[in-house]
Amino acid sequence: MTQKSLNEKLKAVYKNAGIEKQKDSILALYSLRVYLSSLIGNDNRISNMYACQRMGNTIQVFLSKYVKENRESYKENSQLCNR
């Protein structure tokens, strides 16, 4: 399996499900991963530490890429993780 073949399979699944590509959007596994990571990262019911481990990132990478929060909140989370 290659990245290209997986993306082609994903497009076939979208087509079978009747999901159409929106203008200026990308139908690829990577963009789906980023989207899901953002949803998980911004859900207060799921631990960011758990989510970053499941996604294969460090907490710093996960928070900076996927979690949309202000710098003060990021600082607080970073201090909690470094204790």
NUBAFI-50897 format. One record per residue (C-alpha): x, y, z; residue in three letters. Coordinates in nm, 2 decimals, padded with zeros to 4 digits. Example, Ala and Ser with C-alpha at 12.3 -4.5 7.8 and 13.67 -1.06 7.14 Angstrom:
<sites>
> 01.23, -00.45, 00.78, ALA
> 01.37, -00.11, 00.71, SER
</sites>
This chain:
<sites>
> 00.00, 00.00, 00.00, MET
> 00.12, 00.35, -00.08, THR
> -00.01, 00.69, 00.03, GLN
> -00.14, 00.74, -00.32, LYS
> -00.34, 00.41, -00.32, SER
> -00.48, 00.48, 00.02, LEU
> -00.59, 00.83, -00.10, ASN
> -00.76, 00.67, -00.40, GLU
> -00.94, 00.42, -00.18, LYS
> -01.06, 00.71, 00.05, LEU
> -01.19, 00.90, -00.26, LYS
> -01.38, 00.58, -00.37, ALA
> -01.53, 00.56, -00.02, VAL
> -01.64, 00.92, -00.04, TYR
> -01.79, 00.86, -00.38, LYS
> -01.98, 00.55, -00.27, ASN
> -02.11, 00.75, 00.04, ALA
> -02.23, 01.03, -00.18, GLY
> -01.98, 01.28, -00.03, ILE
> -01.87, 01.54, -00.29, GLU
> -01.54, 01.73, -00.28, LYS
> -01.59, 02.09, -00.18, GLN
> -01.42, 02.37, -00.37, LYS
> -01.07, 02.43, -00.24, ASP
> -01.07, 02.12, -00.02, SER
> -00.83, 01.82, -00.02, ILE
> -00.95, 01.46, 00.00, LEU
> -00.65, 01.29, 00.15, ALA
> -00.57, 01.08, 00.45, LEU
> -00.34, 01.34, 00.59, TYR
> -00.61, 01.61, 00.57, SER
> -00.86, 01.37, 00.74, LEU
> -00.60, 01.31, 01.01, ARG
> -00.55, 01.68, 01.07, VAL
> -00.92, 01.74, 01.08, TYR
> -00.98, 01.46, 01.33, LEU
> -00.69, 01.56, 01.55, SER
> -00.83, 01.92, 01.56, SER
> -01.17, 01.79, 01.67, LEU
> -01.02, 01.57, 01.94, ILE
> -00.78, 01.84, 02.05, GLY
> -01.06, 02.08, 02.11, ASN
> -01.29, 01.84, 02.29, ASP
> -01.26, 01.90, 02.66, ASN
> -01.39, 01.54, 02.74, ARG
> -01.07, 01.39, 02.59, ILE
> -00.73, 01.43, 02.75, SER
> -00.48, 01.60, 02.53, ASN
> -00.20, 01.38, 02.67, MET
> -00.40, 01.07, 02.56, TYR
> -00.49, 01.22, 02.22, ALA
> -00.13, 01.31, 02.15, CYS
> 00.00, 00.96, 02.23, GLN
> -00.27, 00.80, 02.01, ARG
> -00.18, 01.04, 01.72, MET
> 00.20, 00.97, 01.77, GLY
> 00.29, 01.33, 01.86, ASN
> 00.46, 01.50, 02.16, THR
> 00.22, 01.71, 02.37, ILE
> 00.40, 02.03, 02.24, GLN
> 00.34, 01.93, 01.87, VAL
> -00.01, 01.82, 01.93, PHE
> -00.11, 02.15, 02.12, LEU
> 00.07, 02.38, 01.87, SER
> -00.07, 02.21, 01.55, LYS
> -00.41, 02.09, 01.65, TYR
> -00.54, 02.27, 01.95, VAL
> -00.66, 02.62, 01.91, LYS
> -00.61, 02.80, 02.24, GLU
> -00.46, 03.12, 02.36, ASN
> -00.09, 03.14, 02.47, ARG
> -00.18, 03.17, 02.85, GLU
> -00.37, 02.84, 02.84, SER
> -00.09, 02.68, 02.64, TYR
> 00.16, 02.79, 02.90, LYS
> -00.05, 02.65, 03.18, GLU
> -00.08, 02.31, 03.00, ASN
> 00.29, 02.30, 02.93, SER
> 00.37, 02.37, 03.30, GLN
> 00.13, 02.09, 03.41, LEU
> 00.31, 01.84, 03.18, CYS
> 00.65, 01.94, 03.29, ASN
> 00.58, 01.87, 03.66, ARG
</sites>
